[in-house]
Amino acid sequence: MHTTEELQQRILDLFGTLNYMSDPQELYEPIQYSLSQGGKRLRPLLSFMACSLYGGKIEEVTNAAIGLEIFHNFTLLHDDIMDKSPLRRGMPSVYKKWDLNTAILSGDTMFVVAYEYVTNTKAEYLVDTLKVFNATAREVCEGQQYDMNFETQKITTIDNYMEMIRLKTAVLIAAALKIGAISANASKEEQQRIYDFGILIGLAFQLRDDYLDAFGDQVVFGKPIGNDIVTNKKTYLYLRAYELADAQKTIMLNEAFNINDSSKKVKEVLGIYNELNIRAETENIITKLYDESFDLLQNVDRPEEEKVAFYSFLKKLIKREV
C-alpha cells in the first residue's frame, strides 16, 4: 500500500503538468485558473487511497480521479455564481475575475472535460465507473437544487438539510472512494462498504465546512468568514440555533438575520450562536459522524494497520490539520 504522502505528491505532480489551455482562450483561461488554485485535491486522493487500500494499481484510476477533480471544480465554479461568493480559495471567483456568462460557459466546458477523463478508464472498469459517475453527477445537481430551494424557505428541518448535503457533497466523496475500489477490482460488497464509509465522511466534511464559515480562520478557510450568515444560508448551525432557541432567542435571531450591514450581522448572529452553544453542538455531531464512519471502516476487509493509517490521515485531512 502506498503511503498517503506518496499519493499526495503524485497528485500534485500530476495536476502540475496538466494544461487545459486551447482556443478560444477566453473559454479555457478560466478553466486553467480554476484548476491551478490548488486545494487539497481530496477527491483524487481518495480514489488513489481506496485503490491502494484494495491492492490496485494507481494507474488504473488516474484518469477517473482527474475527471472527478475537474467535475468537483466545475461545481464550485457554478456554486460561486449561485451563492454570489466573491472568493474561492482566497482568490477572486471566476465570475468576479471575468464575468457571469464566461463563468457559466467555462463551467459547462469543465464538465465535458471531466467526462472525457472519466471515459478514458480501462475497459473492464469503465461501465461500473460510468454508472457511479453519472449517478453522482445527477445527485450533486439534485443537492444543489434542494440547497437553492432552502433559500426561499424560512426554515427547514435538519433531516432535510442532511439529505441535501448528502447529495451535494457526500456522494462525490463516496464516489471517489468507490471508483478507487472498482479500479482495484474489489468485490461489490467492498465497493459498497467503502461508499457507505464515504457518505459519513462526506457529511462530516460539509458540517466542518459550515463550522469553519462561522468559527474558522479566513486565511485557512480561503473564503470570507460569515458568508453563510450574510446570505442567510440554511446551514446546520442556522437550523440548530432555531431548534434550540426559545421565543425570545427566536425573535433575536430573526432580527439579527435581517440586519443589512454585513459586519454587524455576522457579529450579532455569532453572539447568539455562542449563547446557544452552537459551536459545541456542531462539533458534537461532527465527532458522532467520525465515530460512525470508523465503526463502518472496521467491516472493510483489509489489514487492520492499513485501515487505521487510512482513517487517521483522512480524518486529519478533512479537519484541515494536514
ABEGO torsion letter per residue (X at the ends): XBBAAAAAAAAAAAAAABBABBOBAAAAAAAAAAAAAEEAGAAAAAAAAAAAAAGBBAAAAAAAAAAAAAAAAAAAAAAAAAAGBABBGGBBBAAAABBAAAAAAAAAAAAAAAAAAAAABBAAAAAAAAAAAAAAAAAAAAAAAAAAAAAABABBBAAAAAAAAAAAAAAAAAAAAAAAAAAAGBBAAAAAAAAAAAAAAAAAAAAAAAAAAAABBAAAAGBBBGAAAAAGBBBAAAAAAAAABBAAAAAAAAAAAABABAAAAAAAAAAAAAAAGAAAAAAAAAAAAAAAAAAAAAABBBBAAAAAAAAAAAAAAAAGAX
